Amino acid sequence: MAEVLAITFVLPVLNETDSLATTAETIARVAGEHLHEMLVVVADRTTPECMAVARQLADERPETVRIHRQRLPRLGGAMREAFEQSAGSHVMLMAADLETDPELIPQFIAKMQEGRWDVVAGSRWLPGGGFEGYGRLRTVLNWLFQRSLRVLYRTGLTDLTFAYRLYRREVLTGIAWQELGHPFLLECLLKPLRLGARVTEVPCRWRRRSEGTSAGGLRQMLAYVPLALRIRFTSTARFRPLTE
């Protein structure tokens, strides 16, 4: 019998409204018995309209929707706190703006149920994946960066920056995280990878969000470069918090 996962779906939000509601409804429908909770992470910058949708979801689904107001700044801070707050056996990192298609969640679950993976990552570069509205220059730069990471980390993974992943929660515990900004989305894959996590991929398509503005961009992608180099050439002993 296949393992039943208890998944915490992490949804950091700023200005999503209809897309947040659609994402939550889709998670509830496609995750089924694997849904443990949806952890909606809000910030001081979260718009009143988005907060209203989050509160409505929590009122309608009190057993599965929980709102957490982040204390650490920026996206990386939100994700670091969400990892600590997650109560499930597994953690799903995704977006609430439909750039990560929630209809694909069953693919992640099925792959994780094979039993030999610590992380199932979405890849836009596998056959069946791709980009919609990403821009030609950005797509080329992404391809070059992914190829560089494959060489640098001696891995067969094809997409190390797409923030659509399913983790076994223990893989994320006990790691000394450093990033607070967008590069955290790379840090939280590279450090587990260097620590020996077993990572596989499933194909996914990225679609430009239909509402609000994206928090990412080419400038933030450039910040991935020094981070990738630092993690690659730092002793893994330094990835664990110092203890007295």
KATAUR-V186881 format. One record per residue. RES is the residue in one small letter. SS is DSSP state (H for helix, E for strand, C for the rest). PSI is psi in degrees with one decimal (none if undefined). D_FIRST is the distance of its C-alpha to the first C-alpha in whole Angstrom. Layout:
# KATAUR-V186881
RES_SS_PSI_D_FIRST, RES_SS_PSI_D_FIRST
This chain:
# KATAUR-V186881
m_C_135.2_0, a_C_145.0_4, e_C_136.8_7, v_C_119.8_9, l_C_145.9_12, a_C_94.6_16, i_E_130.3_18, t_E_116.4_22, f_E_115.3_23, v_E_122.4_27, l_E_90.8_30, p_E_134.8_33, v_C_148.6_36, l_C_-54.3_39, n_C_18.5_41, e_C_140.8_38, t_C_-82.7_38, d_H_-39.3_37, s_H_-35.1_34, l_H_-45.5_33, a_H_-43.5_32, t_H_-42.8_31, t_H_-46.6_28, a_H_-42.6_27, e_H_-39.7_27, t_H_-42.0_25, i_H_-48.0_22, a_H_-36.8_22, r_H_-45.1_21, v_H_-24.3_19, a_H_-30.5_17, g_H_-127.1_16, e_H_-11.7_14, h_H_-8.0_14, l_E_114.3_18, h_E_-46.1_19, e_E_156.8_23, m_E_117.7_25, l_E_103.4_28, v_E_116.2_31, v_E_119.2_34, v_E_159.1_37, a_C_174.2_40, d_C_-29.8_44, r_C_-6.3_44, t_C_130.2_42, t_C_153.4_44, p_H_-36.8_44, e_H_-41.8_43, c_H_-41.8_40, m_H_-38.4_40, a_H_-41.2_40, v_H_-43.1_37, a_H_-45.4_35, r_H_-38.0_37, q_H_-41.9_36, l_H_-42.1_32, a_H_-35.5_32, d_H_-38.6_34, e_H_-30.5_32, r_C_62.0_29, p_C_-23.4_30, e_C_-19.9_26, t_C_-13.3_25, v_E_125.6_28, r_E_136.5_30, i_E_131.9_33, h_E_126.9_34, r_E_118.4_38, q_C_148.7_38, r_C_-42.6_41, l_C_150.1_41, p_C_159.5_42, r_H_-178.5_41, l_H_-43.3_37, g_H_-40.2_37, g_H_-40.5_38, a_H_-44.0_35, m_H_-38.5_32, r_H_-43.8_33, e_H_-36.6_33, a_H_-39.9_30, f_H_-40.9_28, e_H_-34.7_30, q_H_-20.8_29, s_C_133.3_26, a_C_-7.4_23, g_C_172.3_20, s_C_-19.7_18, h_E_155.4_18, v_E_128.5_21, m_E_118.3_22, l_E_121.3_26, m_E_179.2_27, a_E_161.4_30, a_C_8.4_31, d_C_10.5_34, l_C_6.1_32, e_C_-27.5_32, t_E_111.2_29, d_C_111.1_27, p_H_-16.3_25, e_H_-16.9_23, l_H_-2.6_22, i_H_-41.6_19, p_H_-29.7_16, q_H_-42.3_17, f_H_-43.9_17, i_H_-46.1_14, a_H_-40.7_12, k_H_-42.2_14, m_H_-32.5_14, q_C_-9.8_10, e_C_-23.6_11, g_C_-6.7_12, r_C_12.5_15, w_C_144.1_17, d_C_-30.2_19, v_E_131.8_21, v_E_116.1_20, a_E_141.8_24, g_E_139.8_25, s_E_127.6_28, r_C_-7.1_31, w_C_-6.8_32, l_C_154.3_29, p_C_130.4_29, g_C_-15.2_28, g_C_-170.9_29, g_E_-171.2_33, f_E_144.2_35, e_E_115.0_37, g_C_23.8_40, y_C_-28.6_40, g_C_137.5_44, r_H_-48.1_45, l_H_-44.6_46, r_H_-37.7_43, t_H_-43.6_41, v_H_-44.8_43, l_H_-37.3_43, n_H_-44.0_39, w_H_-44.5_39, l_H_-41.6_41, f_H_-41.2_40, q_H_-41.7_36, r_H_-40.2_38, s_H_-41.6_40, l_H_-37.7_37, r_H_-42.6_35, v_H_-47.2_38, l_H_-40.1_39, y_H_2.3_35, r_C_54.2_35, t_C_155.2_32, g_C_1.0_30, l_C_144.0_29, t_C_-14.1_31, d_C_100.7_31, l_C_3.5_31, t_C_-7.6_33, f_C_120.4_31, a_C_56.7_30, y_C_97.2_26, r_E_150.6_24, l_E_122.3_20, y_E_147.4_21, r_E_131.3_19, r_H_-34.3_21, e_H_-23.0_23, v_H_-26.1_24, l_H_-9.6_26, t_C_149.1_28, g_C_17.8_31, i_C_136.6_32, a_C_100.3_36, w_C_150.6_36, q_C_-37.6_39, e_C_144.0_39, l_C_-19.2_40, g_C_-160.8_40, h_C_-34.0_39, p_C_-14.0_38, f_H_-30.6_36, l_H_-25.7_33, l_H_-42.3_34, e_H_-40.4_34, c_H_2.8_31, l_H_-41.7_29, l_H_-40.6_32, k_H_-47.8_32, p_H_-37.5_28, l_H_-46.2_29, r_H_-25.8_32, l_C_4.7_30, g_C_10.3_27, a_C_141.1_24, r_C_113.0_22, v_E_133.5_23, t_E_178.1_22, e_E_155.7_23, v_E_147.4_22, p_E_139.6_25, c_C_150.8_27, r_E_137.3_30, w_E_132.5_32, r_E_134.5_35, r_C_136.8_38, r_C_148.4_37, s_C_-9.2_39, e_C_151.6_41, g_C_-168.3_42, t_C_146.8_43, s_C_145.4_41, a_C_-8.2_41, g_C_176.9_40, g_C_175.5_43, l_H_-37.1_45, r_H_-41.1_46, q_H_-31.3_43, m_H_-36.3_42, l_H_-29.1_45, a_H_-15.7_44, y_H_-27.0_41, v_H_-56.7_43, p_H_-32.4_44, l_H_-46.7_41, a_H_-40.5_39, l_H_-43.3_42, r_H_-44.7_42, i_H_-37.3_39, r_H_-36.0_39, f_C_14.6_42, t_C_140.4_41, s_C_136.1_40, t_H_-19.1_36, a_H_-26.2_38, r_H_-3.3_39, f_H_-9.0_36, r_C_144.1_35, p_C_143.9_38, l_C_136.5_41, t_C_152.3_41, e_C_none_44
